[in-house]
């Protein structure tokens, strides 16, 4: 009796692929976005994501300016933060990326006279 041939080798995986071909795709991080504007024309664009692993939260910053002073401030900020991701605590992340409902007070209920 002859032994059965070995099963064919699985196709090679590309680097960084999530797992076996039939495995579900990894869950993407939850992305958030906020823009902070100052009265002098400076805008700081904050993009954040929750890694979902151990409660790690990260942000990226990009500054823009409209006007001479704001442009120079934006250039200084960008020179300092370009290429960096900042890990921040969860409570800070929730403060930056609050849902609109968390910022608004509920309307008082109108009382009807009967």
N, C-alpha and C positions, 0 to 999 in steps of 0.2 A: 504494500500500500504506500503511495507517495504522499508526502505532506502537502497540505493546501498552500497555494502561493500566498505570499504576504499581501495584505491589502495595499492599494496604491497610497502613496504619501499625499497628505493634504497639500493644496496649492500654497505657495509661499505667501506670507502675510506682509503687507507693506508696513514699514515702521510706524508705530503709533496707532495701528488699527486696534479697535476695541476688544477683539476677542474672536472666537470662532465665527464662521460665516453666518450661522443661524442665531447667534446671540443677539439680544436686543441692543440697539444703539445706546451708548451711555447718555444719561440725562444731561442736557446742556446746563450750564450755570444760569441762574436767574439774573437777568440783567436789569439794571436800573439807570435812570438818567435824571440829572437835575442841572439847571443853569442858575447861577447866582449873578445878579446884576447890581452894580453900584451906581450911585448918582453921577459919578464923574465919567461914566462910559466904559468901565471895566466889566467884562463878563468872564466868569470862570465856569467852564463846562466840566461837570463831574460825571463820570461813568463809573458805575460800580457793579460788582457781581458777588453773589453769595455762592461760595464753592460747594456748599452743602455737605462738606466733610469737616466735622468737628466745629462747625460754626465759624469758619474763617471767611472774612469779608475783605474785599480789596477794592480800591478806587484808582482811577486814572484821572489826571487833571490836564486841561488845556485852557489857556487864557487868551482872550481877544480884547482888543481895545478900540474905541472910536474916539479919536482926539489925541493930541500930542502926549499929554500926561498919561492917559490910559494906555496908549501904545507902548510907552516905555515901561510901565508897570507890568503889562502883559509879557513883554520881552524878558524882563527879569524873572518873572514867575516861570515862564516856559523854559528858560535856560536852566533853571534849578530842578524842575520836575520832569523834563523830557526824558523818556526812556525808563522811568520808574513806575512801579505799581506800589501803592501803599496799603499795607494791611492795617485795618482799623478794628476796634472792638465793635461787637454787635450792637451795643446800645447807641454808639455814634452813627453807625450805618443806618439804623432805624430812624434816628433824628434827621439825617440828611435826606433820606428817601421815604418820607412819610407819604401815605396815601392822602389824597385831597380830603377825604372824609375825616381824617385825623386832624386836619388844620381848621376845619369849619365847625362852628358851634351849631347844634341843632336848632331849628326854628321853634319858637314857642308855639304850642298848640292854640289855635283860635277857639275861644269858647263861644258856643252858640247860645243865644237866649231862647228859651222855649216858651 
